Amino acid sequence: MHAAQAIHLSDVVGALSLALDITEGQPVGHALRCCWIGMHLGERIGLSPEELSDLYYTLLLKDIGCSSNAARICRLYLTDDLSFKGAYKFVDTRLPEVMRFLVAHTGRNSGMIERLQAMVHIARNGGEIARELVETRCHRGADIARSMRFSHAVANGILDLDEHWDGTGQPLRRVREEISIFSRIALLSQVVDVFFMRGGASAAIAEARDRSGRWFDPVLVETLESFADRPDIWAAMRSNDLVDRVSALEPQSLVREIDESYLDDIAAGFAKVVDAKSPYTAGHSDRVALFSDLIAEHMGYDAPSRRTLRRAALLHDIGKLGVSNTILDSPGRPSAEDWAEIKRHPEMGRNILLKIVALKDTATIAGSHHERLDGRGYPLGLKSPRSTWKPASSRRPTSLTR
């Protein structure tokens, strides 16, 4: 492993935030762009370095509970969770707009009777459904953040993400300064990015202004408006070096270096995100990690190799966050189109993990978890010559990467 090289928490979380983008149906880099705009807001209103440090991780991890309501969205709205979530990011809470969205997105590919039944159920119970979906997402996200050793302030920032300035948000209907300042910044940054990616800076500022005093803290909207004549801020959101720019925004006196044990906790936290996506995978990654470690111990692998293997097992399905639950939870044999989508997940996971130097070996293993010795696996169809394989009892490997 890379024990001699410092592991920066920001590098790990920044890369893993890409997995949260895809499960929210957002263009890759959404969390990074939110972090970019949110940190500029935090600096402009005078947050302390300690507060900016917590804000930084709140922005990157704001969607860490997002997978927990994916399956329920599919069941309730008879739709693809990824496209539903992506489109809903543009919706205000004004009733006509919400109704138009639900009519357009509920049961589009279902039969007329099934769609009508879903619409009636939503019409009768829409408020409670929305509250429960948000509550599940926010509480789950806060719990996972705590399990990854983030502060109470970061967890609360994630918990309050969907609260609105005027008290009409969810799930606790907090109002004004009752809402975490990190949440207020994160929600504004989220909406700004969504509308920026569709219509540029003017569209983002206009939407923020329209929701000022309802969704958003008016002081934060005024601060955002002061960026209208800062083309450098907006251009950076589409730049190829956004990762480096965001990394530089973390207060340098508080840059967090982590050890191998902390990296294990980060992997375990993201395994919870992956397994929460489907009711059929609860605890799956933890069990794969346990069985992999027991097998590796029996085969004589050394401690560093076993640690790499455990992390790979915990994160092996991270690419599934980019696969709709309409496919993952569908009964019966998948169609050719659905099967092609499923087969993409190891490579998606590999590409995310390869962005983290400390997880390079983990990425290789995780990305190959559906390969087979006979070459009939996926995505690469790797094959191992029979001549290189011996009975388990006759080999005692000591390293996964030798």
C-alpha positions as CSV (number, residue, x, y, z in Angstrom):
1,M,0.0,0.0,0.0
2,H,0.9,3.7,0.0
3,A,1.8,4.0,3.6
4,A,4.6,6.5,3.1
5,Q,2.4,8.9,1.2
6,A,0.1,11.3,3.0
7,I,-3.6,10.6,2.5
8,H,-5.6,13.8,2.4
9,L,-9.2,13.4,3.4
10,S,-10.3,16.0,0.9
11,D,-8.8,14.0,-2.0
12,V,-10.7,10.8,-0.9
13,V,-14.0,12.5,-0.2
14,G,-13.8,14.7,-3.3
15,A,-13.4,11.6,-5.6
16,L,-16.0,9.6,-3.8
17,S,-18.5,12.5,-4.2
18,L,-18.6,11.6,-7.9
19,A,-20.5,8.5,-6.9
20,L,-23.1,10.6,-5.1
21,D,-23.5,12.8,-8.3
22,I,-24.5,9.8,-10.4
23,T,-27.0,8.4,-8.0
24,E,-28.7,11.9,-7.8
25,G,-28.9,12.0,-11.6
26,Q,-26.6,14.9,-11.8
27,P,-23.8,15.7,-14.3
28,V,-20.5,14.5,-12.9
29,G,-18.8,17.1,-10.7
30,H,-22.1,18.4,-9.1
31,A,-20.8,18.1,-5.6
32,L,-17.5,19.7,-6.5
33,R,-19.2,22.6,-8.2
34,C,-21.5,23.0,-5.2
35,C,-18.4,23.1,-3.0
36,W,-16.8,25.7,-5.2
37,I,-19.7,28.1,-5.1
38,G,-20.5,27.3,-1.5
39,M,-17.0,27.9,-0.2
40,H,-16.9,31.3,-1.9
41,L,-20.2,32.2,-0.2
42,G,-18.9,31.0,3.1
43,E,-15.7,33.1,2.8
44,R,-17.6,36.2,1.7
45,I,-19.9,36.1,4.7
46,G,-17.0,35.7,7.1
47,L,-17.1,32.2,8.3
48,S,-14.1,31.2,10.5
49,P,-11.5,28.7,9.2
50,E,-12.9,26.0,11.4
51,E,-16.4,26.7,10.1
52,L,-15.2,26.7,6.5
53,S,-13.5,23.3,7.1
54,D,-16.8,21.8,8.2
55,L,-18.7,23.6,5.4
56,Y,-16.2,22.1,2.9
57,Y,-17.2,18.5,3.9
58,T,-20.9,19.3,4.2
59,L,-20.9,20.5,0.6
60,L,-19.0,17.4,-0.7
61,L,-21.2,15.0,1.3
62,K,-24.6,16.7,1.2
63,D,-26.0,13.8,-0.9
64,I,-24.5,11.0,1.1
65,G,-28.0,9.8,2.2
66,C,-29.4,10.0,-1.3
67,S,-29.4,6.3,-2.2
68,S,-31.7,5.4,0.7
69,N,-34.9,6.6,-1.0
70,A,-34.1,5.4,-4.5
71,A,-36.1,2.2,-4.3
72,R,-39.1,3.8,-2.8
73,I,-39.2,6.5,-5.4
74,C,-39.3,3.8,-8.1
75,R,-42.2,2.1,-6.3
76,L,-44.2,5.1,-5.5
77,Y,-43.8,7.0,-8.8
78,L,-43.4,4.0,-11.1
79,T,-40.3,5.6,-12.6
80,D,-36.6,5.6,-13.0
81,D,-35.1,7.1,-9.8
82,L,-32.1,8.7,-11.6
83,S,-34.1,10.7,-14.1
84,F,-36.7,11.5,-11.5
85,K,-34.2,12.9,-9.1
86,G,-32.3,14.8,-11.8
87,A,-35.4,16.5,-13.1
88,Y,-36.9,17.2,-9.7
89,K,-33.8,19.4,-8.9
90,F,-35.4,22.0,-11.1
91,V,-38.7,22.1,-9.4
92,D,-39.8,24.8,-7.0
93,T,-42.3,24.0,-4.2
94,R,-45.2,26.0,-5.7
95,L,-48.1,23.6,-6.1
96,P,-48.8,24.0,-9.8
97,E,-45.2,23.4,-10.7
98,V,-45.1,20.3,-8.4
99,M,-48.3,18.9,-10.0
100,R,-47.0,19.4,-13.5
101,F,-43.9,17.6,-12.6
102,L,-45.7,14.7,-11.0
103,V,-48.1,14.3,-14.0
104,A,-45.1,14.4,-16.4
105,H,-43.0,11.9,-14.5
106,T,-45.2,9.4,-12.7
107,G,-45.7,6.1,-14.4
108,R,-44.7,7.3,-17.9
109,N,-44.1,3.7,-19.0
110,S,-46.9,2.0,-17.0
111,G,-50.4,1.0,-18.0
112,M,-53.2,3.6,-17.7
113,I,-54.8,1.9,-14.7
114,E,-51.5,1.5,-12.8
115,R,-50.6,5.1,-13.5
116,L,-53.9,6.4,-12.4
117,Q,-53.7,4.4,-9.1
118,A,-50.3,5.9,-8.4
119,M,-51.5,9.4,-9.1
120,V,-54.5,9.0,-6.8
121,H,-52.2,7.7,-4.0
122,I,-49.8,10.6,-4.5
123,A,-52.6,13.1,-4.5
124,R,-54.0,11.8,-1.2
125,N,-50.7,11.3,0.6
126,G,-48.2,13.5,-1.3
127,G,-47.2,15.6,1.7
128,E,-46.5,12.7,3.9
129,I,-44.7,10.8,1.1
130,A,-42.4,13.8,0.5
131,R,-41.7,14.2,4.2
132,E,-40.8,10.5,4.6
133,L,-38.5,10.5,1.5
134,V,-36.6,13.5,2.7
135,E,-36.5,12.3,6.3
136,T,-35.0,9.0,5.3
137,R,-32.4,10.6,3.1
138,C,-31.4,13.3,5.6
139,H,-31.2,11.1,8.7
140,R,-29.4,8.4,6.8
141,G,-26.9,10.9,5.5
142,A,-26.2,12.4,8.9
143,D,-25.7,8.9,10.4
144,I,-23.2,7.9,7.7
145,A,-21.3,11.1,8.1
146,R,-21.0,10.5,11.8
147,S,-19.7,7.0,11.1
148,M,-17.0,8.5,9.0
149,R,-15.9,10.6,12.0
150,F,-17.2,14.0,10.7
151,S,-18.3,16.5,13.2
152,H,-21.7,17.1,14.7
153,A,-21.8,20.4,12.6
154,V,-21.2,18.5,9.4
155,A,-23.9,15.9,10.2
156,N,-26.4,18.6,11.1
157,G,-25.6,20.4,7.8
158,I,-26.5,17.2,5.9
159,L,-29.6,16.7,8.1
160,D,-31.0,20.2,7.4
161,L,-30.3,20.2,3.7
162,D,-33.9,20.3,2.6
163,E,-35.2,22.8,5.2
164,H,-36.3,26.1,3.7
165,W,-35.9,29.7,5.0
166,D,-39.6,30.2,5.4
167,G,-40.3,27.0,7.2
168,T,-41.9,25.1,4.3
169,G,-39.0,22.6,3.9
170,Q,-38.6,19.1,5.2
171,P,-38.5,17.1,7.4
172,L,-38.6,19.3,10.5
173,R,-39.9,22.5,9.0
174,R,-37.1,24.5,10.6
175,V,-37.2,28.3,9.9
176,R,-34.6,31.0,9.3
177,E,-31.5,30.7,11.7
178,E,-32.8,27.5,13.2
179,I,-31.4,25.9,10.0
180,S,-27.7,25.1,10.0
181,I,-25.8,27.8,8.1
182,F,-24.0,25.0,6.3
183,S,-27.3,23.7,5.1
184,R,-28.5,27.1,4.0
185,I,-25.3,27.5,1.9
186,A,-25.5,23.9,0.6
187,L,-29.1,24.2,-0.6
188,L,-28.4,27.5,-2.4
189,S,-25.3,26.1,-4.0
190,Q,-27.1,23.0,-5.1
191,V,-29.8,25.0,-6.9
192,V,-27.3,27.4,-8.3
193,D,-25.3,24.5,-9.9
194,V,-28.4,22.9,-11.4
195,F,-29.5,26.0,-13.1
196,F,-26.0,27.1,-14.0
197,M,-25.4,23.9,-15.9
198,R,-28.6,24.4,-17.8
199,G,-28.6,28.2,-18.4
200,G,-25.4,29.8,-17.1
201,A,-24.7,32.2,-14.3
202,S,-27.6,34.6,-15.2
203,A,-30.1,31.7,-14.9
204,A,-28.7,30.5,-11.6
205,I,-28.8,34.0,-10.1
206,A,-32.3,34.6,-11.3
207,E,-33.6,31.4,-9.8
208,A,-31.9,32.1,-6.5
209,R,-33.4,35.6,-6.5
210,D,-36.9,34.2,-7.2
211,R,-36.6,31.8,-4.2
212,S,-35.0,34.3,-1.9
213,G,-36.9,34.6,1.4
214,R,-38.8,31.3,0.6
215,W,-36.1,28.7,0.1
216,F,-33.0,30.8,0.7
217,D,-31.5,33.1,3.3
218,P,-31.8,36.5,1.6
219,V,-28.3,37.5,2.9
220,L,-26.8,34.5,1.1
221,V,-28.7,35.4,-2.1
222,E,-27.4,39.0,-1.9
223,T,-23.9,37.6,-1.5
224,L,-24.4,35.3,-4.5
225,E,-25.6,38.3,-6.6
226,S,-22.3,40.0,-5.8
227,F,-20.7,37.3,-7.9
228,A,-22.5,38.4,-11.0
229,D,-19.5,40.5,-12.1
230,R,-17.0,37.7,-11.2
231,P,-16.7,35.7,-14.4
232,D,-13.7,33.9,-12.9
233,I,-15.9,32.1,-10.4
234,W,-18.4,30.9,-13.0
235,A,-15.8,29.9,-15.6
236,A,-14.0,27.7,-13.0
237,M,-17.2,25.6,-12.6
238,R,-16.6,24.3,-16.2
239,S,-12.9,24.1,-16.0
240,N,-10.8,20.9,-16.4
241,D,-8.9,21.7,-13.2
242,L,-11.9,22.1,-10.9
243,V,-10.8,19.3,-8.7
244,D,-7.5,21.1,-7.9
245,R,-9.3,24.4,-7.5
246,V,-11.8,22.9,-5.0
247,S,-9.0,21.2,-3.1
248,A,-7.2,24.5,-2.7
249,L,-10.3,26.0,-1.0
250,E,-10.0,23.8,2.0
251,P,-8.5,26.0,4.8
252,Q,-4.8,25.1,4.5
253,S,-4.2,25.3,8.2
254,L,-6.8,22.6,8.7
255,V,-6.1,20.2,5.9
256,R,-6.9,16.8,7.3
257,E,-4.4,13.9,6.8
258,I,-5.9,10.5,7.6
259,D,-4.4,7.2,8.5
260,E,-5.2,3.7,7.2
261,S,-7.8,3.2,9.9
262,Y,-9.7,6.3,9.0
263,L,-9.6,5.3,5.3
264,D,-11.2,2.0,6.4
265,D,-14.0,4.0,8.0
266,I,-14.5,6.0,4.8
267,A,-14.8,2.8,2.8
268,A,-17.2,1.4,5.3
269,G,-19.3,4.5,5.2
270,F,-19.6,4.5,1.4
271,A,-20.4,0.8,1.5
272,K,-23.5,1.8,3.5
273,V,-24.4,4.3,0.8
274,V,-24.2,1.5,-1.9
275,D,-26.1,-1.1,0.1
276,A,-28.9,1.4,0.9
277,K,-29.8,1.8,-2.7
278,S,-31.8,-1.5,-2.9
279,P,-33.7,-3.4,-0.2
280,Y,-32.1,-6.6,-1.6
281,T,-28.6,-5.5,-0.9
282,A,-28.8,-4.5,2.8
283,G,-25.5,-5.5,4.4
284,H,-24.2,-7.1,1.2
285,S,-20.9,-5.2,1.0
286,D,-20.1,-5.9,4.7
287,R,-20.8,-9.6,4.2
288,V,-18.6,-9.7,1.0
289,A,-15.8,-8.0,3.0
290,L,-16.1,-10.5,5.8
291,F,-16.1,-13.6,3.6
292,S,-13.2,-12.2,1.4
293,D,-11.1,-11.5,4.5
294,L,-11.8,-15.0,5.9
295,I,-10.7,-16.6,2.6
296,A,-7.6,-14.4,2.3
297,E,-6.6,-15.2,5.9
298,H,-7.0,-18.9,5.2
299,M,-4.9,-18.5,2.1
300,G,-2.1,-16.8,4.0
301,Y,-2.3,-13.3,2.7
302,D,-0.4,-10.7,4.7
303,A,-2.2,-7.9,6.7
304,P,-1.8,-5.0,4.2
305,S,-3.1,-7.2,1.4
306,R,-6.1,-8.3,3.4
307,R,-6.8,-4.6,4.2
308,T,-6.7,-3.8,0.5
309,L,-9.0,-6.7,-0.2
310,R,-11.5,-5.7,2.5
311,R,-11.7,-2.2,1.1
312,A,-12.2,-3.5,-2.4
313,A,-15.0,-5.7,-1.1
314,L,-16.7,-2.8,0.7
315,L,-16.5,-0.6,-2.4
316,H,-16.9,-3.3,-5.2
317,D,-20.4,-2.2,-6.1
318,I,-20.0,1.6,-5.9
319,G,-20.7,1.8,-9.6
320,K,-24.2,0.5,-9.0
321,L,-25.1,3.9,-7.7
322,G,-25.3,4.9,-11.3
323,V,-27.7,2.1,-12.2
324,S,-31.5,2.8,-11.9
325,N,-33.4,0.8,-9.3
326,T,-36.0,0.0,-12.0
327,I,-33.2,-2.3,-13.3
328,L,-31.6,-3.4,-10.0
329,D,-34.9,-4.3,-8.4
330,S,-36.7,-5.6,-11.4
331,P,-37.9,-9.3,-11.0
332,G,-37.0,-11.8,-13.6
333,R,-34.3,-11.9,-16.3
334,P,-33.1,-8.4,-17.4
335,S,-33.5,-7.3,-21.0
336,A,-30.5,-7.0,-23.2
337,E,-30.6,-3.2,-22.7
338,D,-30.8,-3.5,-19.0
339,W,-28.1,-6.2,-18.9
340,A,-25.8,-3.8,-20.8
341,E,-26.5,-1.1,-18.2
342,I,-25.8,-3.5,-15.3
343,K,-22.5,-4.6,-16.9
344,R,-21.2,-1.0,-16.8
345,H,-21.1,-0.8,-13.0
346,P,-17.7,-2.4,-12.4
347,E,-16.0,0.0,-14.8
348,M,-17.8,3.0,-13.3
349,G,-16.6,2.0,-9.9
350,R,-13.1,1.4,-11.0
351,N,-12.9,4.9,-12.6
352,I,-14.1,6.6,-9.4
353,L,-11.7,4.7,-7.2
354,L,-8.7,5.2,-9.5
355,K,-9.0,8.9,-8.8
356,I,-7.7,8.2,-5.2
357,V,-4.0,7.3,-5.1
358,A,-4.4,5.5,-1.8
359,L,-7.1,3.2,-3.4
360,K,-5.3,2.4,-6.6
361,D,-4.9,-1.3,-5.8
362,T,-8.5,-1.4,-4.4
363,A,-9.8,0.1,-7.7
364,T,-8.2,-2.7,-9.7
365,I,-9.7,-5.5,-7.6
366,A,-13.1,-3.8,-7.2
367,G,-13.3,-3.2,-11.0
368,S,-12.7,-6.9,-11.7
369,H,-15.2,-8.4,-9.3
370,H,-17.3,-9.8,-12.2
371,E,-14.4,-11.2,-14.2
372,R,-14.1,-15.0,-14.4
373,L,-11.2,-17.4,-14.8
374,D,-12.7,-18.8,-18.1
375,G,-12.9,-15.3,-19.6
376,R,-16.7,-15.2,-19.6
377,G,-16.9,-12.4,-17.0
378,Y,-17.3,-8.6,-17.6
379,P,-16.5,-5.9,-18.3
380,L,-13.2,-6.8,-19.8
381,G,-13.5,-10.6,-20.3
382,L,-10.2,-11.2,-18.5
383,K,-9.0,-14.8,-18.7
384,S,-6.4,-16.7,-16.6
385,P,-4.3,-19.5,-18.2
386,R,-5.1,-22.7,-16.5
387,S,-1.4,-23.4,-16.2
388,T,-0.9,-20.6,-13.7
389,W,-3.5,-22.0,-11.2
390,K,-2.7,-24.6,-8.6
391,P,-4.8,-26.1,-5.8
392,A,-5.3,-23.7,-2.9
393,S,-3.5,-26.1,-0.5
394,S,-0.3,-25.8,-2.6
395,R,0.0,-22.0,-2.8
396,R,0.6,-19.5,0.0
397,P,0.6,-16.0,-1.6
398,T,1.6,-13.2,0.7
399,S,0.6,-10.1,-1.3
400,L,-2.3,-9.2,-3.6
401,T,-0.1,-6.8,-5.6
402,R,3.2,-8.6,-6.0
